[in-house]
């Protein structure tokens, strides 16, 4: 991964979080965080 791609991805993530904060009151970020926790628990079960 080049620096240009890394900076672009970083800006996209920051922009998505900013939009989520301004319009959705962090609902999307909270949803993704909860799904990530569920995924980790499921993977721990299959381990």
PDB file with SEQRES, HELIX, SHEET and CRYST1 records, atoms N, CA, C and O in Angstrom:
SEQRES   1 A   47  UNK UNK UNK UNK UNK UNK UNK UNK UNK UNK UNK UNK UNK          
SEQRES   2 A   47  UNK UNK UNK UNK UNK UNK UNK UNK UNK UNK UNK UNK UNK          
SEQRES   3 A   47  UNK UNK UNK UNK UNK UNK UNK UNK UNK UNK UNK UNK UNK          
SEQRES   4 A   47  UNK UNK UNK UNK UNK UNK UNK UNK                              
HELIX    1 AA1 UNK A    3  UNK A   24  1                                  22    
HELIX    2 AA2 UNK A   27  UNK A   46  1                                  20    
CRYST1    1.000    1.000    1.000  90.00  90.00  90.00 P 1           1          
ATOM      1  N   UNK A   1       0.852  -1.165   0.000  1.00  0.00           N  
ATOM      2  CA  UNK A   1       0.000   0.000   0.000  1.00  0.00           C  
ATOM      3  C   UNK A   1       0.902   1.234   0.000  1.00  0.00           C  
ATOM      4  O   UNK A   1       1.811   1.364   0.820  1.00  0.00           O  
ATOM      5  N   UNK A   2       0.632   2.104  -0.911  1.00  0.00           N  
ATOM      6  CA  UNK A   2       1.430   3.321  -0.996  1.00  0.00           C  
ATOM      7  C   UNK A   2       0.902   4.361  -0.017  1.00  0.00           C  
ATOM      8  O   UNK A   2      -0.199   4.230   0.517  1.00  0.00           O  
ATOM      9  N   UNK A   3       1.693   5.378   0.206  1.00  0.00           N  
ATOM     10  CA  UNK A   3       1.272   6.456   1.103  1.00  0.00           C  
ATOM     11  C   UNK A   3       0.041   7.173   0.572  1.00  0.00           C  
ATOM     12  O   UNK A   3      -0.828   7.576   1.345  1.00  0.00           O  
ATOM     13  N   UNK A   4      -0.037   7.332  -0.732  1.00  0.00           N  
ATOM     14  CA  UNK A   4      -1.178   8.016  -1.340  1.00  0.00           C  
ATOM     15  C   UNK A   4      -2.473   7.245  -1.074  1.00  0.00           C  
ATOM     16  O   UNK A   4      -3.496   7.847  -0.747  1.00  0.00           O  
ATOM     17  N   UNK A   5      -2.433   5.940  -1.209  1.00  0.00           N  
ATOM     18  CA  UNK A   5      -3.623   5.119  -0.951  1.00  0.00           C  
ATOM     19  C   UNK A   5      -3.979   5.153   0.532  1.00  0.00           C  
ATOM     20  O   UNK A   5      -5.154   5.262   0.884  1.00  0.00           O  
ATOM     21  N   UNK A   6      -2.984   5.062   1.398  1.00  0.00           N  
ATOM     22  CA  UNK A   6      -3.235   5.082   2.841  1.00  0.00           C  
ATOM     23  C   UNK A   6      -3.860   6.404   3.271  1.00  0.00           C  
ATOM     24  O   UNK A   6      -4.791   6.414   4.077  1.00  0.00           O  
ATOM     25  N   UNK A   7      -3.370   7.495   2.755  1.00  0.00           N  
ATOM     26  CA  UNK A   7      -3.928   8.808   3.098  1.00  0.00           C  
ATOM     27  C   UNK A   7      -5.349   8.930   2.562  1.00  0.00           C  
ATOM     28  O   UNK A   7      -6.220   9.478   3.238  1.00  0.00           O  
ATOM     29  N   UNK A   8      -5.589   8.430   1.365  1.00  0.00           N  
ATOM     30  CA  UNK A   8      -6.935   8.461   0.796  1.00  0.00           C  
ATOM     31  C   UNK A   8      -7.920   7.656   1.619  1.00  0.00           C  
ATOM     32  O   UNK A   8      -9.031   8.117   1.880  1.00  0.00           O  
ATOM     33  N   UNK A   9      -7.530   6.457   2.033  1.00  0.00           N  
ATOM     34  CA  UNK A   9      -8.403   5.630   2.872  1.00  0.00           C  
ATOM     35  C   UNK A   9      -8.659   6.289   4.226  1.00  0.00           C  
ATOM     36  O   UNK A   9      -9.776   6.252   4.742  1.00  0.00           O  
ATOM     37  N   UNK A  10      -7.625   6.884   4.788  1.00  0.00           N  
ATOM     38  CA  UNK A  10      -7.762   7.589   6.061  1.00  0.00           C  
ATOM     39  C   UNK A  10      -8.775   8.728   5.935  1.00  0.00           C  
ATOM     40  O   UNK A  10      -9.633   8.898   6.801  1.00  0.00           O  
ATOM     41  N   UNK A  11      -8.673   9.498   4.864  1.00  0.00           N  
ATOM     42  CA  UNK A  11      -9.599  10.611   4.665  1.00  0.00           C  
ATOM     43  C   UNK A  11     -11.030  10.122   4.445  1.00  0.00           C  
ATOM     44  O   UNK A  11     -11.975  10.758   4.912  1.00  0.00           O  
ATOM     45  N   UNK A  12     -11.199   9.015   3.748  1.00  0.00           N  
ATOM     46  CA  UNK A  12     -12.538   8.460   3.532  1.00  0.00           C  
ATOM     47  C   UNK A  12     -13.149   8.016   4.860  1.00  0.00           C  
ATOM     48  O   UNK A  12     -14.327   8.267   5.113  1.00  0.00           O  
ATOM     49  N   UNK A  13     -12.366   7.365   5.699  1.00  0.00           N  
ATOM     50  CA  UNK A  13     -12.874   6.910   7.002  1.00  0.00           C  
ATOM     51  C   UNK A  13     -13.233   8.105   7.882  1.00  0.00           C  
ATOM     52  O   UNK A  13     -14.287   8.112   8.519  1.00  0.00           O  
ATOM     53  N   UNK A  14     -12.369   9.107   7.920  1.00  0.00           N  
ATOM     54  CA  UNK A  14     -12.645  10.300   8.726  1.00  0.00           C  
ATOM     55  C   UNK A  14     -13.887  11.019   8.209  1.00  0.00           C  
ATOM     56  O   UNK A  14     -14.716  11.469   9.001  1.00  0.00           O  
ATOM     57  N   UNK A  15     -14.022  11.129   6.897  1.00  0.00           N  
ATOM     58  CA  UNK A  15     -15.201  11.772   6.317  1.00  0.00           C  
ATOM     59  C   UNK A  15     -16.470  10.988   6.652  1.00  0.00           C  
ATOM     60  O   UNK A  15     -17.499  11.586   6.965  1.00  0.00           O  
ATOM     61  N   UNK A  16     -16.406   9.663   6.589  1.00  0.00           N  
ATOM     62  CA  UNK A  16     -17.568   8.839   6.925  1.00  0.00           C  
ATOM     63  C   UNK A  16     -17.956   9.018   8.393  1.00  0.00           C  
ATOM     64  O   UNK A  16     -19.142   9.108   8.712  1.00  0.00           O  
ATOM     65  N   UNK A  17     -16.975   9.069   9.280  1.00  0.00           N  
ATOM     66  CA  UNK A  17     -17.277   9.285  10.696  1.00  0.00           C  
ATOM     67  C   UNK A  17     -17.849  10.677  10.938  1.00  0.00           C  
ATOM     68  O   UNK A  17     -18.739  10.844  11.771  1.00  0.00           O  
ATOM     69  N   UNK A  18     -17.347  11.672  10.221  1.00  0.00           N  
ATOM     70  CA  UNK A  18     -17.861  13.033  10.361  1.00  0.00           C  
ATOM     71  C   UNK A  18     -19.310  13.122   9.886  1.00  0.00           C  
ATOM     72  O   UNK A  18     -20.143  13.737  10.552  1.00  0.00           O  
ATOM     73  N   UNK A  19     -19.612  12.521   8.755  1.00  0.00           N  
ATOM     74  CA  UNK A  19     -20.988  12.504   8.245  1.00  0.00           C  
ATOM     75  C   UNK A  19     -21.894  11.760   9.219  1.00  0.00           C  
ATOM     76  O   UNK A  19     -23.015  12.193   9.484  1.00  0.00           O  
ATOM     77  N   UNK A  20     -21.411  10.648   9.747  1.00  0.00           N  
ATOM     78  CA  UNK A  20     -22.186   9.879  10.717  1.00  0.00           C  
ATOM     79  C   UNK A  20     -22.457  10.714  11.962  1.00  0.00           C  
ATOM     80  O   UNK A  20     -23.556  10.663  12.514  1.00  0.00           O  
ATOM     81  N   UNK A  21     -21.481  11.471  12.402  1.00  0.00           N  
ATOM     82  CA  UNK A  21     -21.649  12.318  13.586  1.00  0.00           C  
ATOM     83  C   UNK A  21     -22.659  13.436  13.326  1.00  0.00           C  
ATOM     84  O   UNK A  21     -23.524  13.705  14.160  1.00  0.00           O  
ATOM     85  N   UNK A  22     -22.545  14.078  12.174  1.00  0.00           N  
ATOM     86  CA  UNK A  22     -23.389  15.237  11.901  1.00  0.00           C  
ATOM     87  C   UNK A  22     -24.838  14.869  11.610  1.00  0.00           C  
ATOM     88  O   UNK A  22     -25.746  15.562  12.068  1.00  0.00           O  
ATOM     89  N   UNK A  23     -25.079  13.788  10.857  1.00  0.00           N  
ATOM     90  CA  UNK A  23     -26.433  13.481  10.427  1.00  0.00           C  
ATOM     91  C   UNK A  23     -27.067  12.303  11.156  1.00  0.00           C  
ATOM     92  O   UNK A  23     -28.288  12.266  11.311  1.00  0.00           O  
ATOM     93  N   UNK A  24     -26.274  11.349  11.601  1.00  0.00           N  
ATOM     94  CA  UNK A  24     -26.859  10.135  12.165  1.00  0.00           C  
ATOM     95  C   UNK A  24     -26.566   9.942  13.651  1.00  0.00           C  
ATOM     96  O   UNK A  24     -26.942   8.920  14.225  1.00  0.00           O  
ATOM     97  N   UNK A  25     -25.907  10.898  14.271  1.00  0.00           N  
ATOM     98  CA  UNK A  25     -25.614  10.847  15.708  1.00  0.00           C  
ATOM     99  C   UNK A  25     -24.869   9.566  16.089  1.00  0.00           C  
ATOM    100  O   UNK A  25     -25.179   8.936  17.100  1.00  0.00           O  
ATOM    101  N   UNK A  26     -23.895   9.193  15.279  1.00  0.00           N  
ATOM    102  CA  UNK A  26     -23.029   8.023  15.472  1.00  0.00           C  
ATOM    103  C   UNK A  26     -23.788   6.700  15.451  1.00  0.00           C  
ATOM    104  O   UNK A  26     -23.299   5.706  15.989  1.00  0.00           O  
ATOM    105  N   UNK A  27     -24.959   6.667  14.848  1.00  0.00           N  
ATOM    106  CA  UNK A  27     -25.735   5.426  14.787  1.00  0.00           C  
ATOM    107  C   UNK A  27     -25.033   4.380  13.931  1.00  0.00           C  
ATOM    108  O   UNK A  27     -24.996   3.206  14.298  1.00  0.00           O  
ATOM    109  N   UNK A  28     -24.480   4.787  12.805  1.00  0.00           N  
ATOM    110  CA  UNK A  28     -23.816   3.826  11.914  1.00  0.00           C  
ATOM    111  C   UNK A  28     -22.532   3.295  12.543  1.00  0.00           C  
ATOM    112  O   UNK A  28     -22.241   2.103  12.442  1.00  0.00           O  
ATOM    113  N   UNK A  29     -21.767   4.161  13.186  1.00  0.00           N  
ATOM    114  CA  UNK A  29     -20.528   3.721  13.826  1.00  0.00           C  
ATOM    115  C   UNK A  29     -20.836   2.752  14.964  1.00  0.00           C  
ATOM    116  O   UNK A  29     -20.125   1.764  15.151  1.00  0.00           O  
ATOM    117  N   UNK A  30     -21.877   3.028  15.711  1.00  0.00           N  
ATOM    118  CA  UNK A  30     -22.272   2.138  16.801  1.00  0.00           C  
ATOM    119  C   UNK A  30     -22.751   0.795  16.260  1.00  0.00           C  
ATOM    120  O   UNK A  30     -22.452  -0.249  16.839  1.00  0.00           O  
ATOM    121  N   UNK A  31     -23.490   0.815  15.158  1.00  0.00           N  
ATOM    122  CA  UNK A  31     -23.950  -0.418  14.523  1.00  0.00           C  
ATOM    123  C   UNK A  31     -22.767  -1.268  14.070  1.00  0.00           C  
ATOM    124  O   UNK A  31     -22.738  -2.476  14.306  1.00  0.00           O  
ATOM    125  N   UNK A  32     -21.800  -0.638  13.424  1.00  0.00           N  
ATOM    126  CA  UNK A  32     -20.621  -1.367  12.944  1.00  0.00           C  
ATOM    127  C   UNK A  32     -19.819  -1.916  14.121  1.00  0.00           C  
ATOM    128  O   UNK A  32     -19.321  -3.040  14.058  1.00  0.00           O  
ATOM    129  N   UNK A  33     -19.688  -1.142  15.184  1.00  0.00           N  
ATOM    130  CA  UNK A  33     -18.946  -1.606  16.358  1.00  0.00           C  
ATOM    131  C   UNK A  33     -19.631  -2.815  16.994  1.00  0.00           C  
ATOM    132  O   UNK A  33     -18.965  -3.770  17.393  1.00  0.00           O  
ATOM    133  N   UNK A  34     -20.952  -2.773  17.087  1.00  0.00           N  
ATOM    134  CA  UNK A  34     -21.680  -3.909  17.662  1.00  0.00           C  
ATOM    135  C   UNK A  34     -21.540  -5.151  16.797  1.00  0.00           C  
ATOM    136  O   UNK A  34     -21.371  -6.255  17.315  1.00  0.00           O  
ATOM    137  N   UNK A  35     -21.609  -4.979  15.479  1.00  0.00           N  
ATOM    138  CA  UNK A  35     -21.443  -6.120  14.571  1.00  0.00           C  
ATOM    139  C   UNK A  35     -20.031  -6.683  14.654  1.00  0.00           C  
ATOM    140  O   UNK A  35     -19.840  -7.895  14.553  1.00  0.00           O  
ATOM    141  N   UNK A  36     -19.052  -5.825  14.835  1.00  0.00           N  
ATOM    142  CA  UNK A  36     -17.672  -6.284  14.971  1.00  0.00           C  
ATOM    143  C   UNK A  36     -17.503  -7.107  16.244  1.00  0.00           C  
ATOM    144  O   UNK A  36     -16.810  -8.123  16.238  1.00  0.00           O  
ATOM    145  N   UNK A  37     -18.128  -6.678  17.324  1.00  0.00           N  
ATOM    146  CA  UNK A  37     -18.076  -7.439  18.571  1.00  0.00           C  
ATOM    147  C   UNK A  37     -18.738  -8.801  18.380  1.00  0.00           C  
ATOM    148  O   UNK A  37     -18.231  -9.813  18.864  1.00  0.00           O  
ATOM    149  N   UNK A  38     -19.864  -8.829  17.678  1.00  0.00           N  
ATOM    150  CA  UNK A  38     -20.535 -10.103  17.413  1.00  0.00           C  
ATOM    151  C   UNK A  38     -19.656 -11.020  16.570  1.00  0.00           C  
ATOM    152  O   UNK A  38     -19.613 -12.227  16.809  1.00  0.00           O  
ATOM    153  N   UNK A  39     -18.956 -10.461  15.588  1.00  0.00           N  
ATOM    154  CA  UNK A  39     -18.066 -11.249  14.745  1.00  0.00           C  
ATOM    155  C   UNK A  39     -16.920 -11.831  15.559  1.00  0.00           C  
ATOM    156  O   UNK A  39     -16.566 -12.997  15.385  1.00  0.00           O  
ATOM    157  N   UNK A  40     -16.339 -11.035  16.444  1.00  0.00           N  
ATOM    158  CA  UNK A  40     -15.239 -11.520  17.274  1.00  0.00           C  
ATOM    159  C   UNK A  40     -15.720 -12.635  18.195  1.00  0.00           C  
ATOM    160  O   UNK A  40     -15.021 -13.631  18.377  1.00  0.00           O  
ATOM    161  N   UNK A  41     -16.902 -12.479  18.773  1.00  0.00           N  
ATOM    162  CA  UNK A  41     -17.445 -13.529  19.636  1.00  0.00           C  
ATOM    163  C   UNK A  41     -17.710 -14.806  18.848  1.00  0.00           C  
ATOM    164  O   UNK A  41     -17.455 -15.904  19.344  1.00  0.00           O  
ATOM    165  N   UNK A  42     -18.218 -14.672  17.630  1.00  0.00           N  
ATOM    166  CA  UNK A  42     -18.479 -15.844  16.806  1.00  0.00           C  
ATOM    167  C   UNK A  42     -17.168 -16.540  16.430  1.00  0.00           C  
ATOM    168  O   UNK A  42     -17.093 -17.768  16.454  1.00  0.00           O  
ATOM    169  N   UNK A  43     -16.157 -15.780  16.089  1.00  0.00           N  
ATOM    170  CA  UNK A  43     -14.871 -16.374  15.747  1.00  0.00           C  
ATOM    171  C   UNK A  43     -14.230 -17.038  16.958  1.00  0.00           C  
ATOM    172  O   UNK A  43     -13.570 -18.068  16.821  1.00  0.00           O  
ATOM    173  N   UNK A  44     -14.417 -16.463  18.139  1.00  0.00           N  
ATOM    174  CA  UNK A  44     -13.880 -17.073  19.351  1.00  0.00           C  
ATOM    175  C   UNK A  44     -14.586 -18.399  19.636  1.00  0.00           C  
ATOM    176  O   UNK A  44     -13.966 -19.334  20.142  1.00  0.00           O  
ATOM    177  N   UNK A  45     -15.862 -18.482  19.318  1.00  0.00           N  
ATOM    178  CA  UNK A  45     -16.604 -19.720  19.513  1.00  0.00           C  
ATOM    179  C   UNK A  45     -16.050 -20.819  18.611  1.00  0.00           C  
ATOM    180  O   UNK A  45     -15.891 -21.955  19.060  1.00  0.00           O  
ATOM    181  N   UNK A  46     -15.756 -20.510  17.360  1.00  0.00           N  
ATOM    182  CA  UNK A  46     -15.278 -21.506  16.411  1.00  0.00           C  
ATOM    183  C   UNK A  46     -13.816 -21.862  16.631  1.00  0.00           C  
ATOM    184  O   UNK A  46     -13.331 -22.837  16.057  1.00  0.00           O  
ATOM    185  N   UNK A  47     -13.128 -21.120  17.421  1.00  0.00           N  
ATOM    186  CA  UNK A  47     -11.728 -21.402  17.713  1.00  0.00           C  
ATOM    187  C   UNK A  47     -11.670 -22.614  18.586  1.00  0.00           C  
ATOM    188  O   UNK A  47     -10.583 -23.049  18.967  1.00  0.00           O  
TER     189      UNK A  47                                                      
END                                                                             
